[in-house]
Amino acid sequence: MKFPKRLRHNARGKVLATIYKRPQHPQYRLYWRARVDGKARSRMKNFAAYSEAKRAADKVVVDVAKGRASVL
């Protein structure tokens, strides 16, 4: 599997979230941009397994695509 994984809503359009594999660590980092008070903010969260990161990323992508502030 190649990293980073870029995730799009319905597999089309612009990239809304990215999963990175941390070098030298068995961890995965989920990165996305969310709008907070009208300003774009970077959000990150670490996960121990790829499946956990992918599950959370799918929820984030849907929230960002619908314009909701995503919270994890």
N, C-alpha and C positions, 0 to 999 in steps of 0.2 A: 504494500500500500504506500502511495506517495503522499507526502505532506508538504505544504498545508492543504487541507480540504476546504474548499470554498463553497459555501452553501447559498443557494438562491431559492426564492419562493417559487414553488411549482417547477423547479429546475430551469427557470427562465429569468431573464432580467438581470439586474445588478446584484452583486455579491452583498448579502446582508449579514453574514457571519462567517467566521473562519476558525477552523480547529487546527492548532499547531501541536506537534509532538515536541516536547521539551528535550533538548539534547542532554545526554548524560543522566536523564531521569526517566523513570517509568511513569511519567505523568503526561496528561494532555491539557492544553489550555484553550478555552473557548474565548474568542474575542469578537465583540460586536459594538456598533455605535447606536446609541439610543438618544432620543431628544428629551432633555430634562429642562423644564422651564423655557422651552423654545430654543435651547442651545444643544448642539451635538456633544455628547459625552462618550468617552471610551469606557467600555465595561469588559472585565475579564474575570474568569473563574476557572480554577484548576480542578481536574478530575483524575481519579486513579485509573480508570479504564476508558477505552475509546467508546464503548457502547453507552456509558453514562454521559459522556460529552456529546455524542451524536443525538441522544434522546433530548437532552437539554437544548441543544442547538436547534433542533426541529421546532421546539416550542418558541424559542427566541425569534427565529425567522418568521414564523406566523405572526407573532406579536408586532414585530417591526414592520412587516408588510401591511398590517392593518392599522398602523399608526398608534398602537398602544405602547405605553412605557413598559418595557419588559423588566421583570424582577425575578431574580433567581435566589 
